[in-house]
Amino acid sequence: MQRECDKYLHLNHESCKLNQAESAVATFFESRGLSVERLCARWLSEKGLSPDFRMSRDNQPLFLCEVKLIWSSTAALPEGDWHYNNTEEYRRLIEESEKQKVPLLALPDQIALWKGEIPYPAEGRNTKQKERGYEEKIKQILNKLPVALLPLEVTLHRHDPFIWRDEEIQAFVIDLVEKLELIGSGQIPHDWYCDFGTYSGHYRQPRDHGRFIHNFIRVQKRGDHLVLNSISHLGINWQKIEKDCREAQRQIRFRLYQEHGGQDLARVVVLFIEEDLIYEYLPDLDKLKDQIKRHIQTKSPDLSAVAFCNPIVSDLANLRFIVFHLAQEHTLSLPKSIFDNGVSIQIDL
Ligand SMILES: [Zn+2]
């Protein structure tokens, strides 16, 4: 890897040091046969913006690349997205029912939700931090009960974008204890199933205004006392991703205008996030494309591609990217071969 900082030896390059994600990206692109140049953050005084890397092939600069680490990539939907999702779902279902020539079946509550007649909850959004608190509360209640002695491992999957109130947690635990006692005595709870020793069931509880608490529970006979793990699936924090992409666009744009004169290069952002986007959107990849269009393509119209990666940095050459190629009117496209390492997924928008 070349380092632009070497050209400015008299400057302090503390802010140019590579973090773990940037090192991973540099190693990956070198393994793809590109020459990687680390760009200096101080190249043009204090005010000069710059992305992290310039990638070249055969001495020809190919693209500029900015790397972002997004630590708060998980949070429940903010109000705007919540309303948008609800109306989108409605539009889609209407379309589908017209196509199939069947009436739209829905509860009055659901229809009110889709039409935007139900307000966003005043308590605000759920977060991973709050989920940790809920898990603690459940453990404390369980630990005081006889079920704490059962040799069971319970995994709770939470899909709840809203605040879980104390009385709702209490009601859930009462239901859970009933199920665990049945399993402990060798029975399968009603509406649950048992597959190769794993018991699974859903807890779906309506709350006011057409919203639901939705928990998925798995139980295995294991260990010598009750163990509870909680996993929350809150959805992707698109607001944060949007903001980081815009900032990356600004950094790349500044450098290109200042330095490359009329010459344009492809512009790439690599985002490390905690959640696996494909897993998150597995049932509906169109929805994922829709989010990329809304939050990245329209808000950062300069970018050629965005590549998402989970922060696993053990096997650098085999990083798995989910790359979105953004067809933009005035921007060069990125050759697909660059990410073609056999494990990455590439999607055209
Ligand atoms: Zn530097």
Boltz pocket constraint, residues with backbone or C-beta under 6 A from the ligand:
constraints:
  - pocket:
      binder: B
      contacts: [[A, 4], [A, 5], [A, 12], [A, 13], [A, 16], [A, 39], [A, 40], [A, 41], [A, 42], [A, 43]]
      max_distance: 6.0
